[in-house]
Amino acid sequence: MGFLDKILGRKQPAPPSPPSEHAVLVLFSYGSTDLSRLFALEERLEQAIAAAGVGEFDGNEVASDGSEGTLYMYGPDADAPFAAVRSALEATDFMRGARVRLRYGAPANGTREVEVVLGTS
């Protein structure tokens, strides 16, 4: 807060909120070095999360041989981004059997996690 702000009684703006620590990690088998189908899915996931206003899609990691990968999503409540993208994941053939790890807090020992396997229910 500056000198004039103090004299004039202006309040200092609140600091920005800390980034969310909840995560949705999707671990999947892909089987190709052609990532076009993965990129198309990522666009749908980004749009679904943005439309619901429940967090952010943060990208992927894919093995150089295309065998497997991980998608990363974050939000203030792990359940919300997963709910926003679940139908898109389940409608994608290469996501059948993918493991979705919902992490409810910062990555640390003792943080609660739940795992869901797509296409098994």
C-alpha positions in Angstrom: 0.0 0.0 0.0 1.4 3.4 -1.0 1.7 6.5 1.2 -1.3 8.3 -0.5 -3.4 5.2 -0.1 -2.8 5.2 3.6 -3.6 8.9 4.0 -6.7 8.6 1.8 -7.9 5.5 3.6 -7.8 3.4 0.4 -7.7 -0.4 1.0 -5.1 -2.5 -0.6 -6.4 -5.0 -3.1 -6.6 -8.6 -1.8 -3.7 -10.8 -3.0 -4.6 -13.3 -5.7 -6.0 -16.6 -4.7 -3.5 -19.5 -4.5 -3.7 -21.9 -7.5 -5.9 -24.9 -6.9 -4.2 -28.0 -5.7 -6.9 -30.5 -6.6 -6.1 -32.6 -9.7 -7.6 -35.0 -12.2 -4.9 -37.2 -13.8 -5.9 -39.5 -16.7 -3.4 -42.4 -17.3 -4.1 -44.1 -20.6 -2.8 -46.4 -23.3 -2.6 -44.7 -26.7 -0.6 -46.9 -29.1 0.3 -44.4 -31.8 2.8 -41.7 -32.5 0.0 -39.9 -34.5 -1.3 -37.6 -31.8 -4.1 -36.0 -33.9 -6.9 -38.0 -32.1 -5.4 -37.1 -28.7 -5.3 -33.4 -29.7 -8.9 -33.5 -30.8 -9.9 -35.0 -27.4 -7.9 -32.3 -25.6 -9.8 -29.6 -27.4 -13.1 -31.1 -26.2 -11.8 -31.4 -22.6 -10.6 -27.8 -22.6 -14.0 -26.6 -23.9 -16.0 -28.7 -21.4 -13.9 -27.5 -18.4 -14.1 -23.8 -19.6 -17.8 -24.0 -20.3 -18.5 -25.4 -16.8 -16.0 -22.9 -15.2 -14.5 -25.6 -13.0 -10.8 -25.4 -13.5 -8.3 -25.8 -16.3 -6.9 -28.4 -18.7 -3.1 -28.3 -18.3 -1.9 -30.6 -21.1 -0.4 -34.0 -21.5 2.7 -36.2 -21.3 2.9 -38.9 -23.9 5.7 -41.5 -24.3 7.9 -40.9 -27.3 6.7 -44.2 -28.8 3.0 -43.2 -28.3 2.4 -46.2 -26.0 0.9 -44.4 -23.0 0.2 -41.0 -21.7 -1.2 -38.8 -19.0 -3.7 -35.9 -19.2 -3.6 -33.2 -16.5 -6.5 -31.1 -15.2 -6.8 -28.9 -12.1 -9.5 -27.1 -10.2 -10.7 -26.2 -6.8 -12.6 -29.5 -6.4 -11.3 -32.6 -8.3 -14.9 -33.9 -8.8 -16.0 -30.9 -10.8 -13.5 -31.0 -13.7 -13.9 -34.8 -13.9 -17.7 -34.5 -14.0 -17.3 -31.9 -16.9 -15.1 -34.2 -19.0 -16.2 -37.7 -18.1 -18.6 -38.2 -20.9 -16.0 -37.0 -23.5 -13.5 -39.4 -22.0 -15.9 -42.3 -22.0 -16.9 -41.6 -25.6 -13.3 -41.9 -26.8 -12.1 -45.4 -27.8 -8.5 -45.1 -26.6 -9.7 -44.0 -23.2 -11.4 -47.4 -22.5 -9.7 -48.8 -19.4 -7.9 -45.5 -18.6 -7.3 -44.9 -14.9 -8.5 -41.5 -13.7 -6.9 -40.4 -10.4 -8.7 -37.7 -8.5 -6.4 -36.0 -6.0 -8.1 -33.9 -3.3 -5.3 -31.5 -2.3 -1.6 -30.8 -2.9 0.6 -33.7 -4.0 1.9 -35.0 -0.7 1.8 -38.2 1.4 -1.6 -38.6 3.0 -3.5 -36.6 0.4 -6.8 -38.4 -0.4 -6.9 -39.9 -3.8 -9.7 -41.9 -5.6 -9.1 -43.9 -8.7 -11.8 -44.6 -11.3 -11.3 -46.9 -14.3 -13.2 -45.8 -17.4 -15.4 -48.3 -19.2 -15.8 -50.8 -16.4 -19.1 -49.7 -15.0 
